[in-house]
Amino acid sequence: MSADTPQTAIRKVALRLVPFVALMFFINYLDRTAIGFAAPNGMNQDLGLSAAQFGFASGVFFIGYILLEVPSNLALHRIGARRWLARIMVTWGIVAVLFTFVQSYTQLSWLRFGLGVAEAGFFPGAILFLSLWVPSRYRSRVLGLFYLAQPLTTVVGAPLAGWLIGHDGAFFGLEGWRFMFLGVGVPAIVVGVIAWFYLADSPAKAKWLTTAERDWLTEELRAEKPAAKEQHNLRAAFTSGRVWTLSLIYFGFIYGLYTLAFFLPTIIAGFQEQFDTKFGLVEKGLITAIPYLPAALALFLATRHATKHGVKTGHIAIPAVTGAISIPLALFAGSPALTVVMITITACSIFAALPNFWTVPTQFLTGAAAAAGIALINTMGNVAGFAAPYVTGWLADANGGDYKVAFFAVGGFMMLSAILMVALSRRDRIAVASRVPAPAGH
């Protein structure tokens, strides 16, 4: 084996698989959050939705997702990532297109529930898929590159959504928000079909790797398995205190993430009345995107630092504290610019922590236990995905449209994540990824 084989193997995986899986994630996140762009741009008015009804319709997605998350990830482990991820994507694309024709709050709620059922297992399946390709010491960097798709979804997706919504009546007389749903749903079907042929389930099946590269990756991944403390014990994933603690930590981050995702467009639309100003549709989209470009940079730098020095408790706990403080302060800002600055700090905090967080579960879980454990942690995130928009909308309605109490709740959950991460680290010494040089070319 050549001395360059490890670097060339990781580089090929990063260049061939990560951008494509990130594209899938991009479309996934855009489809699940498109309702946030539609809400202040005609949908809530046309369907007669209150803030609480919009919050419930946004959050009920996660109930469907939760119900099938663990079974879906176990099916992926049994059937293979290529076929299962492609199936998930085509199914949710079909459901996403149906939002074009929704006529009532009831229909909207059922479609959101169905979208959750269709998407169930995609994100933990993608995390597991990449973990099956990349040895643990390279995982933080690779997952960081994958996770860039999430903030960049809003950077690109918010202006795109504004542009699509601006084509009101241009396509068979559809309202702009309906045309937007159609425009973001069709790509899921197309990319899902491509994924069936493009992805491979493991390095051993990758014809685009050399024999030496395939052998090195296969051996590295095989050698890591005996070191896992809870290797193939499925019950261990559900009874592990560490898994449940990580689930609660993840809950806090996702509570903050989806509060921003679903309500930031509405809050920005409210700037017009609050600060006596006016924005066009594309301008609103661009303002919505502002926090996520620095967030993408923060994510990249945080994962780069973690790859070089190893994932430490501070890579997760410090961003949680920062976000816990900044998010409530956003609504006390005296101008649109200062409000966006505080929200940007929150977004940077969340995205700096998440890819490093996901390196922790795979340090002590492999095989079916990894599939179940990752799915269980992500399930708690999806509980937050349901709770965040519903509770935020309910608290806003209860306080006359004021979001201050709701955002203090977000800060409280993120602070809890920081406390639990520090406690977990002190108890189990999870601090964790090996220090290695970054692979050449990344």
N, C-alpha and C positions, 0 to 999 in steps of 0.2 A: 504494500500500500504506500502511495506517495505521501510525503509530509503535507502536501496541499489538499489531500482528499477531504479532511473534515471541513475546511473552509469552502471548497468548491461544492461539496454536498449541501451544506447549509445555505450557500448562496443560491444554488439552483432551486431549493425548496422555497426560499424566500421570494425569488423572482417569479417562479411558475405558479405556486399555490396561493401564497398570501394575497397578492393583488386580486386574484379571482374570488377567493373566499371573502375578502374584504368588500368586493363589489356586491356579492350576495348579501352581506351584512348591511351595506349601504342601502340597498333596495328594501331589505327587511325593516330597517329602522324608519325609513321614509314612509313605507306603507302603514306602519303601526302608528306613526305620529302625524300623518297627513290630516287627521281630524282636527288637530290643533291649528293648522293653517286655514281649514275650511270654516271653523267656528266663527271668527269675527268677520268673515268675508262673505256672508250671505247664508250659510247653513243654519246657524242658530236662529236667525230671523225667519227663514223660510219654513223651518220645522217647528218654530215656536218653543225653543229650548231655554230653560232657566240655567243658571250657572251650575246648580246641583244636578240637573238632568244631563247637561253636557259632561260634567265630571263623572257621573255614573256610566254614561255611554262610553266615555274614554276608558274608564277603568275596568268595565266588565270584560273587555278583551282578555284581561289577565286571569279571570276565573276559568275561561275555556283553556287558556294556556296551562294553568296550574293543574287542571284535571288530567291532562295527558302528558305533562312534561316528563315525569320519570318513566312511564311506559314507552314514550317515544324514544328516549335516550337508550333504553335497554334494547329496543327494536333496532336502533342504529348499530349498537354493539353486536347484535346477532346477524343482521342483514347486510351491514356494510354501509359506510358513510356515503359513498358515491350515489348509490341508488336511493338511500333514505333522504339525504339532503335535497336531491333533485325532486323527489316526490313531494316533500314538504313545500318546496318553492313553487312548483306548478299549482299545487292545491291552494296556497294562500293567494297566488296571483289571480286565480279564478274568483275567489271570494272578494278580493280587493276591487276587482272590476265591477262587481255588483253594487258597490256603494254609489256608483253613478246614478242608480235608479231609485235610491231610498226616498220614501215619501212621508215617514213619520218617525217620532221618537221611538216607538216600539220596534219598527223595522231596523232603525239605526242600532238599537241596543242588541237585537238578535244578530245582526251582521257583525257587530264588534265581537260578540261572543264567539261566533263562527270563525272569525278571523283568528282569534286566539287558539281555537281548536286546530285550525289549519296550520298555524305557525309553531305549534307546540314542539319543543325539542330542538328548534333550529339553533338558537344561540349556544346552549350547552353542547349540542352536537358539533357545532363548528369549533368550539374550544377543545373538545375531546379529539376531534379529527386532527387539528394542528398538533396537539400533544402527542398523537400517535406517530407524528413525523419528525418531531424535534426533540433532541435530548434536553434534559431539564436545565442544564447550564446555559442553553441558548434560548430558553423558552420565553423569558421576560421580554427580550428584544423582539422576537417574532410575534408574540401576542400584542406587543405595543404597536407594531406595524399594522396588524389586523385591526386593532381597536381604533386606529386613526379614522377608520370609516365612519365611526359614530359621530364625532364632532363635525367631520367633513360633510356628513349627510345634511346637517343644518346649514353649513357654510354654502354648499351648492344647492341643497334642496329648498331652502327658504326662498331665495330669489327665483328658483325654478317654479315653485308652487305659486308665487306671486305672478309670474309670467303666465302660467297656465290659467290661473283664476282670471287674469285680465282678458282672456279670450271669451268673454261672456257672450253666448249666443252664436259663436263662430262655428261650432261643430254640431250640426243637427239641432240647433236652437238650445243646446244645453247651457244651463247657468254655469258661470265660471268655476264655481267650487265643484260642480259635478264633473266638468271636463278635467279638472285637476285630479280627481280620483281615478278617472279613466287613464290619464296620462302616466300616473305612477303605478298603476296596477298591471298594465300589459307587460312592462319589462320583466316582472317577476316570472311570468310564464315563459318568456323567451330565454332568459338566463337559466331557468330551471331545466329546460330541455338541453341546453348546451352543457350544463353541469354533468348530466348523465354520461356524456361521452368524454368530457375533459378531465374529470377527477379520477384519482386512483385511491384504493383503500389503504395502501401501505407502501413503504419504500420498496419492498420485495416485488411489487407489481408495477413499479415505475420504469417504463422503457426509456425515459429521457434521462435517467441516471446511468452512469457507467457501472460496471460490475463491482469495482472497488468501492464506489460511493454507496451502492445498494448494500453491500456487505458491511461497510462501516456503520451506516445508520441502523441497520437491523441489529448488529451486535451491540451498539451503544444503547439502544432502546431495550434490548433483551437484558443487558447487564444491570439496568436500573431497577428491574422488577423485583428481584429478591430483597433489595434494600427497603422496599415499601413496607410499612408496619401493618397495613391492613389490605393486603394485596388483592385477593379475589373474594374476600368475605363480604357478601352483599349485605348481610345483617349489620356488619360493622359500620357501614356507611350511615345507617339509620339510627344506630345507638351511640355513635361517637359524639362525645361532648364537644370535640373540636369542630366537627362538621356543623353542629347546631350553633355554636358560637360564631363561626364564620358566616353562617346563614343570617344571623342577626346583624353582624357587621355589614354584610352586603345589603340588607334591608335598608339601613340608614342611607347608604350612598344612592340606591335606586329610588328611594323616596324623594331625595333631592333632585335626581336626574329627571324624573318624569313630571315633577311639579314644574320645572323649567320647560320641559318639552311641550307640555300641553297648555300651559297658561302664559308663557312668555309672549306669544303672538297677541293674546288678549290684553295683557298688561301694556304692551307697546301700542296697541290700538287705543288704549285708554289715555295715552300721553296727549292725544289730540284735545280731549276735554280738560285733563288735569293741568296741562301747560299751555293751553290755547294755541295749538299748532296743528298742522295737517300734513299727512304723508300719503303718497300714492301707494298702490299695491306693491309694486316692485320695491319702493323705498322701505315699506314695512318689512318686506322679506329681507332686504339687506340689513336693516337694523336688527332683526331677529338673528341674523347670521353672525353679527359682530362678536358676541361672546365666544363663539365656537372656533374661530380661527386662532386666537391665542390659546384656547383650550387644546387644540391639536398640537400646537408647539409645546405646551406644557407636558402633554402626554409623551411626546417624542423625547424631550429632554429627561423626564423622570425615568422612563424605561431605559434610556441610554445610560444614565447614572446607575440604575439598579443592575444593569448587565455588567458594568465595569466593577462595581463595588459589592455586589450581592444585594438581594432584596432584604431591607431592614424594616423594623417596625415603623420607623419614621416615614418610610415611603408610603405608608397607608394611614398612619395616625395623624401626622402633621397636616396633610390635606384635609382630613375630616374635621379637624379643629378650625382650620381656616375657612372652610365652607360653612361650618356651623355659625361662625361669627358674621360672615359677609352677607349671607342670604337674608337675614332679618333686616340688616342695615340698608338693604337696597330700597326698601319702601319708605325710608326716612330721608332719602336723598332729595335735594331741592331742585333737581333739573333732570331732563331726560338723559343727558350725558353722564351725570354722576350715577344715576340709577343703573345704566348699562355697564358702567365700570364695576360696580359692586356685583352685578350679576355675572360679569366676566370672571371676576375672582372666584366666584362660586363654581362656575363651569370649569375653570382651570383646576380647581381643587378636586372635583369629582373625577375628571378624566386623567389627572396625574396619578390617582390612586388605583383605578380599576384594573388596568392590565397587570400591575404588580400584585394586586390582590389575588388574581387568578393563578399566579404561580404557586400559591400556598397549598390548595387542596391536592394537587397532583404530586406533592412531595410525600404524602403518606397514603395515597389511594391509587390503585391501578386496577386494570381489568374491569369487571362488572361493577366492583365497588366504586371505581372512579366514575363510571357512567352514572351510577345512582347518586353518588355523593355530589358531583358537579350539578346534576339535575336538581337535587334537593336544595342546594344552596341557591341556585337560580330560581327555584320555585319560591323561596322566601323573597327574592327580589321581585318576583311577579306579584306576590301579595302586596308588596309596597307599590308596585305599578298600579294595582287596583285601588289601594287605600289613598295614595297621594292625590290623584285627580278628584276622587269622590269627596274625601275629607276637605281638600282645599276648596272645592266648589261649595260644599255645605257651609264651611266656616265663612266664606266670602258672602254667601246669601244671608247667613245669620248676623253678619256685621255690616249689612247695608252695602255690600259690594267692596268693602275694605279688606285687603289681603294681608294686613299686618299680622293678625293672630295666626293665620294659616302659615305664613312664612316663619314665624317663631317656632311653630311645630316642626317645620323642616329642619331648622337649626338644632332643635332638641334631639331629633333622631340622628343627625350627623355627629353630634357630640357624643351620643351613646356609642356610635361606631368607633370613635377614637378611644373611648374608655375601654371597650371590650377588646380592641386590638392590643392595647398595652397590657391588659390583664392576661390575654392569651399568650402573648410573647413571654411574659415573666413566668408564667406557669409551665409552658412547654418548650420554651426556647425556640420558637418558630421564627427564624430570622435569616435566611435560609438559602438562597440560591448561591451556588459556588461563584467565586470571583474568577472571571475569565476574560480574556481580551475579546473585544467585539470582532465578529467575523469580518474579513476584508470585504469591502464593497457595500457596507451598510452604514 
